Amino acid sequence: MTAIIDEQVEWTISGTSFFDTANVQEGENVLYIGGNLAFLSRLAAENVSVTSSLPVEDQTFDSALTNLSLQKVEEAETVLKHIFAQLKPGGRLVADFAELETLRHAGEFAYKKSLPDYWDLLREIGFEAIFVQQITACTIEEVVLQGWEELVGTKKFPVKVNRFVALKGH
């Protein structure tokens, strides 16, 4: 899926790579919520400034990235509101949220919703443009390639994850 925003910004949601969807640019300030060391290494190679905790100052980040990590947090909705405040105008959130049925078979998760629920929450928080693509992984290898460490112990395939790009208005 490709979307063009303001005739200047083009976004593509990659079904094979969270990193490609994140589309970080040299010099950006990036908030990363997660523990995937391989992903952090790739971010470092792109010459971006990466922070993995929420600072106090608002409008600090060009992008916020999280791949399934928020689903381990009971206060995920509160964290998403803080992320929104931390994004600069025109900033973006790239987030993977697994479907409720997938989470039922993958272990303990505090935050479990479905695609429409995630969409509604992002809208309520204030994101103006929201794009989503549902990604299906049919094997453990595909789960690993996506960087979904949280789903490695799943008991049932296929797994379904919703990849969101949500943009904060100017």
Number of C-alpha atoms within 10 A of each C-alpha: 10 10 12 10 11 7 7 6 8 10 16 15 23 17 18 15 12 22 18 13 19 23 15 18 14 13 11 15 20 25 24 23 20 16 14 16 10 10 16 14 10 12 20 13 10 14 14 16 14 17 14 14 10 15 12 10 9 14 14 19 25 21 28 26 24 22 28 24 22 22 22 14 14 13 12 16 17 12 15 17 15 16 24 26 19 22 24 18 16 15 21 26 27 24 24 24 24 29 18 17 14 19 25 14 15 18 14 12 17 14 19 21 15 14 18 8 11 18 17 12 14 21 14 11 17 15 21 14 14 17 18 17 16 16 17 17 18 12 14 17 11 15 21 14 13 17 21 19 15 22 19 16 12 18 14 14 14 15 24 19 25 23 25 25 23 25 23 21 14 8
